[in-house]
Amino acid sequence: MFFRSTFLLVAIFFSALLLHAQTIVYSEPDNDDARNINFAVIGKIGDHFLVIKNVRTDYAVTVFDEDMKQVDKVKLTFLPDRVASVDVLAYKTFFYVFYQFQKRNTVYCMAAKFNGDGKLMSDPIELDTTSVGYLSNSKIYSVINSDDKQRITIFKINSRYSDNYGVTSVLFDADLNRLKKSVMHIAMPDRSDFLTEFSVANDGTLVFVRASGTAQADNIKRVSLFAKAPLDDTVFSADVTLPKIYLDDIRLKINNANRKYLISSFFATTKRGNIDGLFCSLWDADQRKEIYSTSNAFSEEFRSNAKSDGGNKTALNDFFLQSIVMRKDGGFVVVAQSAYTSSRAGGYVNRWDNMYGNYGFANSESYLYSSPYGGGYYPWGRPGFNNFQVTRFYSDNIAIISYDSTTSLEWASVIQKSQYDDNSDNFIGYGTLNAGSEVHFLFNELQRRTLILNDQSITPDGQVHRNPTLHNLDRGYDFMPKFAKQVSSHQLIVPCQYRNYVCFAKIDF
């Protein structure tokens, strides 16, 4: 009797473990996909997982079921032969494909609506047009959306006159009804001025930053905040309070719950110097004024934990901001990663020589489209690098730093990792899954010449946990976690490469 009771308890215990165990299901490689395919995970709509793919001028939406079996592959035949860019925005029951193309002397910005089966729900609609006097396949429009996806803004920048940029923005609701079109003239008093970090708030306010570098186009010495209310034609602007520090890698984040704007950047106290800390400027959206401005220097303990090699002074020199998560209590969490390149020709690039964007290591939900920070999937090596010499990409430790609502430092933690690859950064970097009680960071580690997908997580108080290696890691599948997308509370779609073909893995935590 005792034996039977014990056996029953053990069986129940292991059954409970199995119910909560992590599982991985792989899609079959599509033999029709060429090796130079581009792709992006759209998300989960209904019972289907959707991916958009592109080979040269051909686009298609692939539909998978819960077991990652291909249900359909819908070709986007309505797209012109040459499109300058494609963006996707997914909702619970449908998704949009935004695209732009040139016909004669006109550039068209268009949108098409699809259901969860990947089928077109209506004819594509025209969002805006631009007359141009030249033939080009360059991107003119950018598409951004609010956190709740109820406001969508397309915008373009006319930089023809160097001392005065024209910014045209068009605001839409979630049904793509046009709410307002505005033209703003932004003074650019310095030759090194540039506009960056365009964001749209849940109420439709367009927010962006103007920054100015030095004469050598390295450090940023001046920053201004711009905000245009949804139905206004005029734009508010104000200078950010900067002490005697030098910035780079600026980020803007909107806290919709607290109606705040956060501008943050790594800083150095000397020109082209070592990274000393993180600068934060917090603005009240309603009062239109700066309420906090802090320059938090990193502690020696944090520097020691963050460094991969070398001394503490240079520990943060290769770190770049990846993401900022705003909390409901007004605080926020900053995530940064160490990323750099080298070549056999002696090429190590200083961060100050690459001012207006990092090396393309930043995580991005999509790499089918243009992004100011992100890189893409390049099977034959990244463009712009000489493939006749070996360029090695490095991706090392991840720093997670928490601040309260007054921009004061709460805690700082480091996830240790060391990655590199030659002529490609497809398999390095990391992906995340927010499980509520903790955030999982997934990344590859090389073990006995095999890439193993690792999982470390961090709790809201900054405690880092090293989780067991993921189960069901079939041989031959190389994960690309930095291109992963969370599709539900405990579900992640991760692109893989299998025998030179791209496929997708669904991971349930």
Number of C-alpha atoms within 10 A of each C-alpha: 6 7 8 9 10 11 12 11 12 12 12 12 11 11 12 11 11 11 9 11 12 15 17 19 18 21 18 15 17 12 9 7 15 14 16 16 18 22 23 25 26 25 25 27 20 13 12 21 26 26 21 25 20 20 14 11 10 15 21 18 23 22 23 21 16 12 14 19 15 18 13 16 18 16 17 17 10 11 17 15 11 14 16 20 19 21 20 22 17 19 16 11 12 19 22 21 17 22 26 27 24 23 12 12 13 15 23 21 24 18 19 19 22 17 18 21 22 25 16 18 12 10 10 17 13 14 19 16 16 13 12 12 8 10 12 14 14 13 18 18 22 21 20 18 21 19 15 13 16 16 24 27 26 20 20 17 18 13 14 9 10 15 14 15 18 16 16 16 22 19 25 20 16 14 11 17 12 14 15 16 18 17 16 16 15 18 14 19 11 14 13 16 19 17 18 15 14 20 23 26 27 20 14 23 20 22 24 22 23 20 22 22 22 16 10 9 16 21 26 24 17 18 21 16 20 18 22 20 16 20 13 11 13 13 16 11 18 14 15 20 15 17 12 10 18 25 30 27 22 23 20 21 23 24 23 19 12 16 16 23 24 21 22 24 21 26 27 23 16 13 16 17 15 18 23 24 19 19 24 27 21 24 22 16 19 8 10 16 16 19 13 16 21 18 21 16 16 15 12 12 10 18 19 16 17 24 22 19 9 9 10 18 15 16 22 24 20 24 25 26 22 20 17 20 14 21 16 12 10 17 19 22 19 18 19 21 26 25 25 23 20 15 17 10 9 7 11 13 14 13 23 20 13 14 17 20 15 22 18 17 25 24 22 22 18 24 19 22 19 16 14 12 17 19 23 25 21 17 16 11 17 18 11 6 13 12 13 7 12 17 22 18 21 21 23 23 22 25 23 20 20 21 19 15 17 16 22 16 19 14 15 22 19 22 19 15 17 17 18 20 16 17 23 22 27 25 24 25 29 26 23 21 21 17 16 11 10 18 16 24 21 22 24 24 18 12 8 7 7 13 19 19 19 18 19 19 21 20 14 12 12 17 13 19 14 13 11 9 12 17 12 12 17 10 10 13 22 23 27 25 25 26 28 27 24 21 17 14 12 14 20 24 28 22 27 25 19 16 12 15 18 25 21 24 21 23 19 16 16
